[in-house]
């Protein structure tokens, strides 16, 4: 099966060999003088209070190596080099540099994470060990909701253990805040950054932004009470230049185009303008009056607002211009290999559009954990609550060239559909003068709007007892953990929509509502006006969104989940000759009750009783055994083996009971499309094997292989369905009809190989003191091909999120207060999940990315400026584009550039 289109050239796909060769070089170097320097070094003992022996970049790397080395599972970790100093703008960008992980950019920012080639649907995200709510339709967390300045680190569990509650099928991402009693003294840290985007200002959006944070950590009452408080603020511009083509590519006839040619129905050039604003607060209260009892309350809250306008020029090429003459004609059309590549199209009626979106997200989370330690055993009790809320407004405002008489102004546009660059779309008429562009009933209407709302609430309780093993088993096991966790989740969505209609006579946008003109020259379009879309809608138009129209009823739903998880986990601590054996073995039992409530519209019922309730659900129990073994084979070498049964619960929006129901007017058969509240989860069996070589906590090399067999996969399919409870009172002559919905289907295999290494080059030679490198490479492949009847990118679609090759490389230098780093993350083509204007998930092929970030700084270590650090960052140094296509590279869809981001600022800690 051919999963991805051929690359443009051999150099376009990042080969595995450079990083693999680097890891081989690392092993070769380690076998020489590094081993002689480090093999005799005693292993550091765990300290109850954090003691900083190194600082800056190396401290973060060494802390992360310690987490990986000491874990009983196969994990990856990142650690802040200091409080408030995780190096990336988004925590997702830091996570994406870890072996086997990759980020998908949304709006130019790393937002969602794929673990080991599986989409975000298959992983779960925790905050301090507790599963989190989300502001989207699904479970996957949007990481830009969590300021990196308020996190002390992240651990990614690639293999589960029985005690890991909320585990995902591909992995579990656990974000951690600080523990104040782990600090030796009061710590206050401040961080400020100024930001500028290389694209410059667009419309009313400036190219500049800012971010700052402050954290306070202290201990009181003879170190029995610790507090940590943090606040982070972000105000960042939303700027992009984009071109986009209508979906799907097809072979419909068009005047002037050779028959059988692949073409599409339109395209647009866009300059996006807006702002991201986020305020996040973290608080931790830790109480440890004695060695027996520790109590901790941690709180997190954030408000995130993204307000943006897509200022765009758009042309319909489907031979529809509102019914005016002459119609569409290509003179000429250019083609290549049976695909339309451009031409000159006459008889079109372009639009200038303002597509406004204002999304407000709120997340609140609180947890209270208590640990009691007795003679030989301990007890943990934890309660948690989190809630997320999203309010969104999407407004479409359409203008066309016209006059007071309402005459049309048809145009001829020159077109070029590009791969690897911006498509070109240039009209011959002037679209820069706002006085000639009328707010009117255009060929696309005068506008449309949506106001979706989402609420997600999660309550949890966990009780865990850690008990000693009987004497006869203590030579094999250090203890056993027995626990139970209860989670109660409720998620709901409503999406009122409606047409935006003109209140009075057509006319141009008033001058006081105009912004600066927008330059679409990158696409050959030239200048167009931009304006205040919500003010135009509010003052001159009618917008009354409704959720009761027949076609909107099924867009509202509620899904509940009640999950009781019980587990027993035996902790292994033994020896086989000279080989130490550590790890765990256990089983987790998950009992799930899922249900959904919604409405459907029955057009055959009398007016007033056409909206009817529908509810559905099911219960199921899964038994998930797991085994993690870590063999210490001497010379700081570890061989790990893991085996487990895993699951990932279905997307929440797939579990909705909502449906669109109808009865055929000719065959009188019932039919519907919608969700499926009776879905089973994705289930898999996993095997992992890894070899790790450590050099104290300073350096390591690892190679890991993984194999997952997905027993089931969830596909959208059309199957026969019994509509008995829906047809009473209708004209249906049978209860059996077709229902298009998500169903459980056959899965397949996913396997991969990971190489990773981290090395301070001073271990090779003193000449390179201060230099270091961290690198990883992952190669994955899968036999799973999915079918999505709503997709326009073809059949036999690869797993969403799966890149065959993912590599990460960081080079750094740190000495005498000076530090610099260059980081690159690279991935091959993959299928991404992108939200469209209908707020629905859409699949696209995404061209592989190569994103490079740079940072340089200086930290004062003595004198009156001690504790002060200066920093300059450049993100997306190469201005890497985001590009999508439909099955083949010669059928482009989107090309977007977000510019380089420059940040300059200071850190101060005392």
N, C-alpha and C positions, 0 to 999 in steps of 0.2 A: 504494500500500500504506500502511495506517495503522500506523505503528510504535508509537506510544505513545498511551495514553489521554489524553483531554482533561484539561487542568489544572483545578483547582478554580475558578480565576478567572484573568483575564488577568494579574494581578500575580504569580501563582504561578510562572510561567516567567520566568526572567531574560532580558530582551531583549538583543540584541547592541548596540543603539543607544547606551546610555550610555557604555560603554567605547570603542566605535567613535567616538562623538562626541568623547570625550576625546582619542583619538589624533589626530583631525582638528584639534582645538584645539592640540595639541602641534605639529603640522606648521605650522599658521598662526603660532604663536609663534616657532618656529624660523626662519621666513623673515624675521623682523625682527631685533631687536637681538641675539639670541643668536648668529646667524651672524656679525654684525659683531664680536662679542667673541671668537669661537673660530676663525674661518676661517683666520686667520693663525698660529694656534698651531702650533708644530712638534710633530711626532709624537714621543712619548717613545721613546728607544732601549731595547732590552732590556738589563737589568743582570744580572750573574751572581749578585749577592747581593740579597735582598729588602730594599728600602728603603721604610719606611713614611712616606708623605707625608701621608696622611689616616688617620683611625682610625674605628672604630665602624662604623655602618651604611653610611656612604658608602664606606668602604674596601672592604667586601664587595661593594657594587654596582659600584664601579669595576673591581675585579679581575675580576668576572664579565663586565663589558662588554669588557674587554681580551681575555678568552678568546674571546668571540663574534666580536670584530672581527678577530682575528688568525688565526682558524681557516680552513683551506681548504675545510671542509665547512660545512653549515648546522647549527649547534649552539645549544644553550642551556646556561647554566652558573649554578651558585651557588658562592659562595666565602665561607668563614668570615671574618667581620669581624675575627677574631683567633683564635689557636689556642684550641680548646675552646669557641668561642662561636658555633657555628651556632645560630640563634635558636630552633629548634623542638625539642620533646620527641622527635619521631621524624624521621629524615632524610627519610622519605616525605612528611611535611607540607611540608618545604622544597621538595622536588622537585615536589610537586603545584601549586606556585605558578608554575611556569614555563609559558610559552606552549605550548599543545597538549598539556599533560599534565593528568591528573586522578587523584585517589586514590579508592579504595574503602575505606570504614571497616569494620574487623572488630573487634568488641568495643569500639567507640568510638574506636579508634585507626586512623589512616591506615596501611595495611599493604601494599597492593598498588597498583601504578601502571599506568594505561592511557596509552599514547603514541599520540597522533593517532587516538583513537577505536577502537583495537584493544586487545583484552584482554591481560593480562600474558603470555599464551601466545606472543605475537608479538614480544616484546622480550627482550633478554638483559641481564644485569647482570654487570658486571666489577668487580673490586677491583684497582686499579693495573694495569689493562689485561688482567687474567686472568679468565676465566670462573669463576663460583662455583657451588659445590654448593648444594643447598637441602634443607630439612628436611621439606618437603611431598611429596606424591605426584608433583609435576610439577617443571619446571625453574625456575618463577618464584620469585624470592627474596622472602622475607618481611623487609621492611626494618627492622622493629623489632628484628631480630637485630643490627643495626649501630648502635652508639651514635653520635649526631651529634657528641658531644664529641671523638671520636677521628678525625674526618674533617676534612680541610682544604678539601674542595670536591667537587663532582660536575659532570661534563660529560655532556650528553645529545646523542648524535650522531643527528640526524634523517636525515641522508644518509650512506651508508657510503662508504668508499674501499677499494680493493683490499687495503690493508695492515691494515685493522681486522679482526682475528681474533675470532671469537665474536660477530659482528654479528647483530642481530635484524632482523626484517622491518619492524616499525614503528619501531624505534629501538634504540639501544644506550646503556645507562646505566653510566657509568664512575665509580665512587667512588674518591677518592684520599686517601691519607694523606700526611703531611708529608714533605718532603725536608730533612733537618737541615742540609746544607751550603748550602741556599738562605737560611738565617737568618744574620744578621750577627753574632749573639752568642748566649750562653747564654740560654735562655728557660725559665722555670718558670711554669706556669699552673695555677691551682686554681679549681674551680667547685663550689658547693654550693647545693642547692635543697631547700626544704621544700615539700610538696605537700598540698593538701586538696581533696576533692571535695564539691560542694554537696549531693549526695544524702545525705550523712551515712553513718554506719556501718550495715552490714546483716549480721545474724547474727553471725558471729565476725570479720568483716572490718572493720577500721577505715577511716575516711574519709581518713586521712593517709598520706603516703608520703615518700620522700626520694630524692635522687639526688646524687651527687658524682663528681667526676673530678679527676685530676691528670695533667699532662703535663710531661715534662722533655726539653728539647732542648739539645744541647751540641755543641761542636766541639773536637777535640784535634789534637795533633801537627801544629801549624802549618796547621790547617784541612784536613788530609788525611783525617781521620776525623770522622764525624758520627754521633751517635746520637739517637734519639727514642724515648721510652718513654711510654706512656699507659695509664691504667687508668680505667674508668668503671663505676659501680655504680648500679643502679636498683632501687628497691623501691616499687611503685606499686599502689594499690588497684584491684581489678576490681569495679566497682559498676554496676548498671543496673536499671531498672524496665522490664518488657517484657510485652506480650501477644502471643500467637501463635495462629493458627487452623490447623486441620489442612488438608492438601492431599489431593486437589484439590477445587475447587468443582465440583459436579455436580448433576444433576437427579433423583437417586433419590427415591423416595417416602418420606415420613416422616409419622407420625400427626399430624394437626392442621395440616400445611403444604399449601397449595394445590399441586396437581399441576403439574409442569413448572417449579417454582421452583428456582433455583440455591441450593444450600446446601452446607455442609461437615459433617464428622463429629465435630467437637470443637474445644475451644479451651482455652487455659491462661493463667494470669497468673503472672508470674515476677519474683522479685527475685534478682538474681545477686550473689554475694559471693565474693571471693577476692583474690589478689595476683599481680602480675607481678614477677618478680625476674630481674635480668640483671646479669652481670659480664662485662665486655669488656676485653681486653688487646691493645694494639698495640705493636709494636716495629720499629724501622728502624735498620739499621747500614749506613752509607754510607762507602765507602773510595775516595778519589781521590788517589792518590800523585803523579800527574802529569797532564798534559793528554791523555795517551794512553789511560789506563785508568781506568774508573770501575766499581766493583763495589758492589752493593747487595742486602742481604737484608732482606726485610720479612715480618713475622709478624703474624697476627691470630688471636685465639681468643675465643670467647664461650660462656657458659653461660646459657641462658634457661629459666626455669621459670614456667609459668602453672598455678596451682592455683585452682580455682573450683568453686562449687556453685550449681546452679540450684535455688532453693527455690521450688517451684511448686504451685499448685492447678490441677487439671486435670479436665475433664468430657468424657466420651464422649457424643456426640449421634447415634450411628449406630443407635440403638435396641438397644444392647447394654449391659446392666448386670450381667452375670453370670448371666442367666437368671432373675432374681427378678421378682416381680410386685408392682405393675403395671409395665408397660413405659413407654417414652417416649411423652409426649403434650405437644404444644405447645398451651397455652391462655392467650392466643392466640399465633399467629405473626404477626409484622409483616413486611411485604415492601415493596419499592420497585423498580419497573421490572423485576419478575420475579426479584429477588434477595432472599433472606432477610436481614433487617436486625436481627432480635432476637425477643424474645418471652419467654414463661414456659414452661420445659420441666420437666415432672414425670417421676418414675420414673427418675431418673438416680442413679448411685452414684459421686460424685466421689472423686478420689484426692488425697492430699497426697504430693508426691514430692520426693526429693532426687536430683538428677542431678549426680554428682561427676565432675570431670575433672582429671587431673594430667598435664601434658605437660612433658617435659624435653628440651630441644634442646641439642646441642653442635655447634659449628663450629670447625674448625681449618684454617688456611691458611698456607702458607709459599711464598715465591718468592725466587729468587736470579737477579738479572740482572747481566750483565757487558757493558759497552760498551767497545770498543777503537776509538780514532780514529787513523787513519794519515794519510799525506799525500794528501788528496783523497778518502778513502773511510773508511767505518767498518763495524764488525761488532757486532751485538747477539746475545748468547746468553742465553736465559732458560729456567729450569726451574721448575716449580711443582707443588704438591701441595695438595689440599684434601680435607677429609672432613667430612661432616655425619652426625649420628646423632640419632634421635628415639625416645624411649621414652614411651609414653602409657598411661594407665589411665583407662578410663571405666566408672563404676559407676552403676547405676540401683537406687534403693531406694524401694519403694512402700508407703504406709500408707493405710488406710481406716478410717472410723468403724466400730467393732465392739465386742464385749464378749467375755467369757471363753467364752460359748456359741457365738460365731461368728455371731451374728445380723447381718443386713445393716441398714443405715440409709439407706434411699433418701431422696432430697431433691428439692426443686423449686428451680430456679435461674432467676434473672432475667438476661436476656441482651440485649446491645446490641452489634452489630458495627460498629465505627466506622472511618471514614476520616479521617485527619488527627488522630487522637487514640487514646487507649487504648480498646480494646474493654472492655465491662463484663461481669462474670461474678460474680454474688453468690448464694450459697446461703442457705437459711433456717435451717439447722442451724449449730451452733457447732463450728468447726474449730480453735479456738485452744488447746484443752486437750489437751496431748500424751498425757494418761492415757487418753483415749478413742480415740486413733488407734493401730491395731495394725499391727505388722510381721506380715504374713500373706500368704497366697496371694490376692492381690487379683484384680480382673477383668483386670489386665494382668500377672498373675503376681507373684511377690515381688521380681523384679528381673532384670536382665541386665547383662552386662559385656563389655568389649573391652579388649585389650592390644596395640594395633598397635605395630609397630617398623619403622623405616626407616633404612637406611644408604645413603649416597651418597658415592662416592669418585671423584676426578678427578685424573688425572696429566697433565701437559702439558710440552711442550718446544717452544721457538721459536728459530729462527736466521734473522737478517735481515742482509743486506748492503746498505749504502747506497753506491752507486757513482756516479762522475762520468759525465756524458754525453760522447759523442764531440764533438770540437770543432765539427763542422758543425751539431750540434743544440743547442749551449749557448745560442744566442740564443733558444731556445724552451723548453728544459727545464733546470732546475737540477741534476737528478740523477735516479737511478732506484733504487728499492728492490726487492730480490728476496729472497723469504723462504719459509720452510716452517714449518708448525706441526703438531704431532701431539698429539691429545688422546685419552685413554683413560678412559672413564667407565663405572662400574658402580654400578647402583642396585638395591636389593632391598627388598622389603616382606613382612612376615608380619603376620597379624592374628588371633591366637587370640581366641576368643569363647566365651561359655557362659552358661547360665542361672544366676542366683543364687537358691538355694533355702534355705528355712528349716531350720535345724538342729534346733530343738526346737519347743515349743509356741508358738503366736502370743501376742504380748504387746506392750505399749507400749515405746517407746524409754526405756531407763534414764535417770534424771535427770542422772547424771554425764556423759552423752553429748549432752545438749541444749545448744544455743547460745541466744542471745537470740531472742525471737520476731521474726518478719518481718511488716512491715506491707504488705499488698497492697491498701491502700485506694485507691490510684490506679486500680485496676481494679474497685473496688466489692466486693472479696472480703473485706477485713478482715484480721485477724491469723491467722497460721499458725505452728506451731513450725518450728524448723530444728534440725538435728542433725549429728553427726559421721558422715557416711555410711561412710567406709572402716572406722571402728571398729565400727559396727554390723554391717557385712558380715563383718569379721574375727572378731568375737566370737560372733555369733549365726547366721551363715549359711554356706553352702557355696558356694565359687566356684572352679571348676577349669577355666579357659579351655583350649580345645583348638583346634588347627588341622587336625585329621584327620577331623572330621565331614564328611559328603558335601557339605553346602552351604557349607563353608568352604575346601575344597581350592583353589578358583580364586582365593581372596583373597591367596594367596602367590605372588610372582613375582620374577624377576630380569631386568633389562634391561641389556645392554652396548652401548656405542657406541665405535667407533674411527674417528676422523675425522682424515684427513690433508688439510691445507689448504696449498696452494702459491699464491704470488701474485707478480705483477710490477706495480709502480706507478711511472709516470713523473711526476715533480713538475714542474708547469708554472710557468714564471717568464719572462714575455715582455711585449711591448708591441705594441699596434696603434695607431699614431699616438700620441695623448696618453693613450690608455687602457691602463692596466696590466692584465695578465691573469695570474692565479695560480690554482693548483688542482692537479689530478692526474687522470690517466687510467690505467686498468689493468684487470687481470682477476684474479679469484680462482677457483681450482679446488678444489672440495671433494669429496673421495672419502670416502664414509660406508659403514661396515660396521655394521649393527645386528642384534642378535640377542636372543632371550629364551628363558629356561628356566622351566618351571613344571610343575605336575601337573594332571591332571583326574581326575574320579571316574567310573568306569564301573560303574553299578549292575547291569549284566547279568553282570559277571564274578564268579567265585567269591570268597567272603569271604577276605580276606587278600591278594587281588591286584586289588582294585578301584581302587586309587590308581596311576595310570600317568603316566609322564613325557611331556611334550610340549615341543618346541623348534621354533623357526622364526626366520626372519630374511631379510635381503636386503642387497644392495650396490647403490649407485648413485653417480653422479658428476654434479655440477652445475658449470656454467661461469657465473660471475657477473661480467660486465663492469660497470664503473662509471666515471662521469665527473663531476668537480666543477670548475666554473669560477667564479672570482670576478673580476669586471671592476671595476677602480677607475676611476670616471668623473669624478673630480675633486671638490673640496670635500668630501672625506671621505665620499663616496657609493660604495656597493658594490652591484652587481647580481650575484646568484648564480644559477647554473643547475646542476642536477644530474640525472643520469639513471643508473639502475642496475637490474639484475636482483637480486632479493633472495629469501631463503627463511627460513623458520622451521621447525625440526624439530618433529615431532609431540610432543604431551604424552607424557611417559615412561610414564605409566600406560596410555595408549592403545596403546603398543608391546608390552604384555605378551602372552605367548603363552597365558596361562591362559584356560580356558573352562569353562563348565558344559555338559556333554554329556548327552544323553539320546536314547532311542529311543521313539517313540510306541507306546503300548500298543494302539492301534486301527488306525492306518495303518502302523505299523512303519517309519516314516521317521525318519532321524536328524535331530537339530536341536541347536543350541547357541547360547550367547551368551558374549561375552568380548572379548578384545583382538585386535589385528591387528599382528603384528610385521613385516608387509610394507607398511606405510604409507609412501607418499612424503611429503615435507615439503610444507608450504604454500609455494607459489611465487608471485612477483609481479613486475610491472614497475612502476617508480616514476619519476615526473617531479616535480621541484621547481623553483620559481622564487621568488626573493625580492629585495626592494629594502631596503637598509639605509642610514640616514643617521646618521653619528656626529658628535659634538661633543667631540673629544678622547676621553678615557675617562670623561667626566662624564655624558654623556647620549646617547641614541640613539632612533631610531624605526625600526620594521621592519614590512613587510607581506610575507607569504609565502603562496604557494598550493602545494598538493600534490595529486597524483593518483596513486592506486595501482590497478592492475588485478590482482586476485588471480586467477591462472589456475586455482588449485584451492582447495578448502576441504575440511576434514575433518568429515564428518557421521556420526552413528550411524544406520545403516540395516540393513535385513534383506535379504539377498541369498542366491541359491542358492549352495551350497558343496559341494565334493567331499569327503566324509568317508571316503574309501577307507581311510585309515590308522587310522581309529577304529572301524570296524564289524566287523572280524574277531572272531568269537566271540559277536556280538550277534544279536538277532532282526531286524535291519534287512533289508528286502527290496530296498533300493536304496542306492546310495552318495550320492545327491544329496538334500540337505535344506536347510533354511533356517538361516542363521547371522547372528545380530544382533551387529554389531560396528562399530567406526569404519571408514569407507571414505573414499577420496578422491572428491570430487564437484566440481561446477562452482563457480567462485568468483563474482566480480562486481567492481564498481568502488567505490572509496572516494575521496572528494575533500573538500578543505576549504580554508578561508582563515583565516590567523592575522594578527592585529594586535598589536603589542607596542611599548611605549615606556617609557623611564625618564628622569626629568628632575628635577634639583635646581632648585627654583624661584628660587634666587638668580640663575640665568642669565636669568631674565625681568626681575627687579627686585631691587635690594639689600634692599628692604623685606622680602622673603620669604626672606632668608638663613637657612639651616638647615632650611627646609621642602623636601620632595621627594615625588615620586610615582612609582610603578612600576605599570604596568597591562598587561593582555593580554586578548584576546578571541579565541576560536576557534569557527568554525562548520563543522561537518562533516556530511556525509550519505553514505549508502551504498545501493547497489542490492542488497546481499547480504542474503538472509533465510535463516536456518538452520532446519533441522528437527531436533528432539530428541524421539524417541518416549518418553523417560523423563521429559520435562518436563510439568508440569501447568499451564503458562502459555499454552498455545495453540500455533497454528501460525504460520509466517512470522515467526519470532522475529528481531529485529534483532541485529546483531553484538554479542556480549557486550562490555561496556566502552565502547560508543559512546554518548556524550552529544552531541546535536546542538549544544548551546551550552555552552561552558566559559569562564568569565571569572575573572580574578584581579586584585585591586587592593590595593596597599599604599600607605598614606600615612604619612610619617614626619617627625619633627623632631629635629634633632641640632645642638646648639650649646653651647659652653662646658661640656662634660661632661655636659649633660643630653640624654637621648634618649628618644624614644617612637615607637611605631609601632602602626598598626592595619592588619591584613591580613584580606582576605576572599577566600575561594575559593568559587566557585559553579558548579554544573553542573545541566543538565536531566536528566530521567528517563533511565535506562539499564537494561540487563539485566546483573545481577550474577551472579557464580558464588559460591555459598555452600555450605560444607560442612554436611551434615546429620548426624543422630545415627548414621547408618550409615557415616559417614566417606566419603561419596560426594559428588561434585559435583552441585549442584542449581542450576537457573536460576530467578531471580526478577526481576520488574520492580522496580527500586529508584526511589523518588521522589527527584527532584533535591534537592540539598542546598545550603545556604547557611551556611557555617561562618566565623565571625569570631573572630580572635584579637587580643589586645591585649598590649602590653609597654611598660613605662616604667622608666627607670633613670637612674642618675647615676654617672659615672666621675670619680674624683679624678685630676687631671692634674698636681698639684704638692703640695708639703708632705709631711708624714709619712705621709699616706694615699695617696700617689701609687701608681698601679697597682691600686687597689681600685675595684671597681664594684659597685653595689647594683642589684638588679633585681626587679621585680614583673611577673608574667605572669598573664593570664587566658586560658585556652584554651576554645574553644566558648562564647563570651560569651552567645550567644542560646540555649544549651541545645538546639541543633538535633537533632531526632529522626532516627532511621534508620527508614525505613518501606518496606515492600515490598507488592506486590499481584500478583494473578494475571490478567494481561491487561487488565483494566479496573480503574479506581480504586475502583469500587463493590464489588470483591471483594478486600477487604484480607487480608493474610497476617500481617505482623509490624509491630509498632510498638514502638520501643525508645528510651529516653532514658538518657543516660550522665552527665548533669549537667555543670556547669561545673568546670573544674580551675583552682585557684589555686596559683601557685608563687611563692615569695619566697626570695631568696637573694643570694649575693655571688660575684663573680669577683675573683681576685687574680692579678696577673702581675708578675713581677720577673725 
